[in-house]
């Protein structure tokens, strides 16, 4: 099936505008590879007649793919202005992931992409979601360095602005990425999988190269982000001090280390 693109942009990148030129931020949404993986796992026929809740829908692109396959999709986001901008007659729910939310029903599947690392508490967020489904596809950026406990903070981001003929420097970014109440969660894949084990879920993690977003043409003085799923800890943090890391962020091309799970509640 033909994948929906976000305007005319290359899928899989966030391009941060250069403050020197007063350009507006442009988001590139890495939807295509994630959607293909879901369809690969479930098969196209599965979606006919199914109900899906897409959390953190943003522009609603992911849900539209599954509607085309015959599913009934409920679009949810914490930002009402984004929900209002989605051109669809399908149901829309304004859900703040940092507050308790509950509906007297369940969906056949929840799509939970790119949201978990923007919440106040990842365990509360997963608990609320699993109250409403027996099956989920979960995708998130994770901390590539093992840590004992997840960390949470509430603050605005800063980012590096690459101005022509100037040194790279940090600028205050007034645009908060999660757009709701400025929480950021730092955790690694073990924290998620320990929780899934403790709550009796079965799951498969896909560390597949076909989920990665490849680099496109890089424009001078602009920042791009690449999402990587098939990384190994030793590629980022070698145990041998004489060995160089084979994966890492080299400005202006920033790497997000991410994970992708298919999770089910045994019947």
Buried (B, 14 or more C-beta within 10 A) or exposed (E): EEEBBBEEBBBBBBBBBBBEEEEEEBBBBBBBBBBBBBBEEBEEEBBEEBBBBBBBBBBBBBBBBBBEBEBBBBBBBBBEEBBEEBEEEBEBBBBBBBEEBEEEEBBBBBBBBBBBBBBBBBBBBBEBBBEBBBBBBBBBBBBBEEEEEBEBEEEEEEBBBBBEEEEEEEEEBEEBBBBBBBBBBBBBBEBBBEBBEEEEBEBEBBBEEEBBBEEBEEEEBBBBBBBBBBBEBEBBEEEEEEEEEEBBEEEBBBBBBBBBBBBBBEE
